[in-house]
Amino acid sequence: MKPFVRKRRSFRIALMYTEDEFQWLQQRFVRSGGRSFSGYVRKITLKEPVEQRVRNASFDDFIGEIVRLRKEMTAIRSASSSPEFHGQLIDLHHEIQQTIDKIAVLCMPV
C-alpha cells in the first residue's frame, strides 16, 4: 500500500460576497462542524459532499429543563431538611414527572 502523499495547494482565488451571502456561508459552515472555513468553501466549490449537523430542539429543551430542575433540587436539599423544604421537593418531583411525560409524548411515533 502506498503511503498517503499530501498535495500542496499553490493557487489562490479571492472571492467577494455581500454581507448576507457571507453570513449565509458562515451559518452553513457552523452547522457543518468543519475545522476550517476555507476548507468548507473549497468543498462547496468542488461539489464535494459536506455533512450538515442537525440539532434536535426538543431534546435541547429537555436537557435545559432537566439541568434547571437538578440545580433547584440541589439548592433545596442543601438548604435544609425542614418540612417546608420537604414539600418543595415533592412539588419539584411532580414538575419533573410532568416534564418527562411531555417529552415522552413528543418522542412517541406517529
C-alpha positions in Angstrom: 0.0 0.0 0.0 1.4 3.4 -1.0 1.8 6.0 1.8 -0.6 9.0 1.6 1.1 11.9 -0.1 -0.5 15.3 0.6 -0.6 17.6 -2.5 0.3 21.2 -1.8 -2.3 23.8 -2.8 -0.5 26.5 -4.7 -3.3 28.6 -6.3 -5.4 31.2 -4.6 -8.8 32.7 -5.5 -10.2 35.8 -4.0 -14.0 36.0 -3.8 -16.2 38.9 -2.8 -19.5 38.3 -1.1 -22.3 40.6 0.1 -22.8 40.7 3.8 -25.9 38.5 3.5 -24.1 35.9 1.4 -21.2 35.8 3.7 -23.5 35.4 6.8 -25.3 32.6 5.0 -22.0 30.8 4.3 -20.8 31.2 7.9 -24.1 29.8 9.2 -23.8 26.8 7.0 -20.2 26.3 8.0 -21.0 26.3 11.7 -23.7 23.7 11.1 -21.2 21.5 9.1 -18.9 21.1 12.1 -15.9 21.6 9.8 -12.5 22.6 11.0 -11.8 25.5 8.6 -13.9 27.9 6.7 -11.7 27.8 3.7 -11.9 24.0 3.6 -15.7 24.3 3.7 -15.8 26.8 0.8 -13.3 24.6 -1.1 -15.6 21.6 -0.7 -18.7 23.6 -1.9 -16.9 24.9 -4.9 -15.6 21.4 -5.9 -19.0 19.9 -5.3 -17.7 17.5 -2.7 -20.1 16.2 -0.1 -20.4 18.3 3.1 -22.0 17.0 6.3 -24.6 19.1 7.9 -25.4 18.6 11.6 -28.9 18.9 12.7 -29.9 19.6 16.3 -33.0 18.2 17.9 -34.6 21.3 19.5 -37.0 19.2 21.7 -34.1 17.3 23.2 -32.1 20.5 23.8 -35.2 22.0 25.6 -35.5 18.8 27.6 -31.8 18.9 28.7 -32.1 22.6 29.6 -35.1 21.9 31.7 -33.6 18.9 33.5 -30.4 20.9 34.3 -32.6 23.7 35.8 -34.6 21.2 37.9 -31.4 19.5 39.1 -29.9 22.7 40.2 -33.1 23.7 42.0 -33.3 20.3 43.8 -29.6 20.6 44.9 -30.2 24.0 46.3 -33.3 22.9 48.2 -31.6 19.8 49.5 -28.6 21.7 50.8 -30.7 24.5 52.3 -32.5 22.4 55.0 -34.4 19.3 55.7 -37.4 21.1 57.3 -41.0 20.1 56.4 -41.3 23.2 54.3 -38.4 22.2 52.1 -39.7 18.6 52.0 -42.9 20.0 50.5 -40.9 21.9 47.9 -39.1 18.7 47.0 -42.4 16.9 46.5 -43.6 19.7 44.2 -40.4 19.7 42.3 -40.7 15.9 41.9 -44.2 16.4 40.3 -42.9 19.0 38.0 -40.1 16.7 36.9 -42.6 13.9 36.2 -44.8 16.3 34.2 -41.8 17.4 32.1 -40.8 13.8 31.4 -44.3 12.9 30.4 -44.3 15.9 27.9 -41.1 14.6 26.4 -42.4 11.1 26.2 -45.4 12.3 24.2 -43.1 14.2 21.8 -40.9 11.1 21.3 -43.8 8.7 20.6 -44.0 7.5 17.0 -46.9 9.0 15.0 
